[in-house]
Amino acid sequence: MDGREPALHERIARIDVLLLDVDGVLTDGSIVYTDNRVELKRFHVRDGSGLKLWGLAGKRSAIITGRTSSAVEVRAMELGVGLVIQGAADKRMAFERVLADYAVGPEQVCCIGDDVPDLPLLKRSGLAAAVADACPEARTAAHYVTQAPGGRGAVREVIELVLRCQGHWQRLLAT
């Protein structure tokens, strides 16, 4: 190594795993409860279609979230997310599990976060992305800040950026 920070395109070239937070990244961060205390989440369809394309490109994905919700399990299964870790009090330990389960190094992981609990993951990932409406600390830690806010296409934006830079995007659109 020559001691310099890798350029964005160099970071993107190594990415094989997409690691997502849920609240504030896959959702807009709102938490809604029904009268029966059922938690509702709202996911953006383009984030979902982006995750489907990610999988078609042969890439893997994982979710690490501090909360627990059956809606997350259902959505992850629909989209082919291979590993879902909910109720992660210590996201660092969950990150190590993702690395071990997928047999990758941190430089191969793109993490998308929005808040202080995501900082250790953003700082360790090869490509750290923060959604447009992330807290200032997450935006500062990020190598890339999306134009779209969380829950409104930010995940799709990062997926498209990575797949375009890696030369997968046009092939996927042609199928």
Secondary structure, 3 states (H helix, E strand, C coil): CCCCCCCHHHHHHCCCEEEECCCCCCCCCCCEECCCCCEECCCCHHHHHHHHHHHHCCCEEEEECCCCCHHHHHHHHHHCCCEEECCCCCHHHHHHHHHHHHCCCHHHEEEEECCHHHHHHHHHCCEEEECCCCCHHHHHHCCEECCCCCCCCHHHHHHHHHHHHCCCHHHHHHC
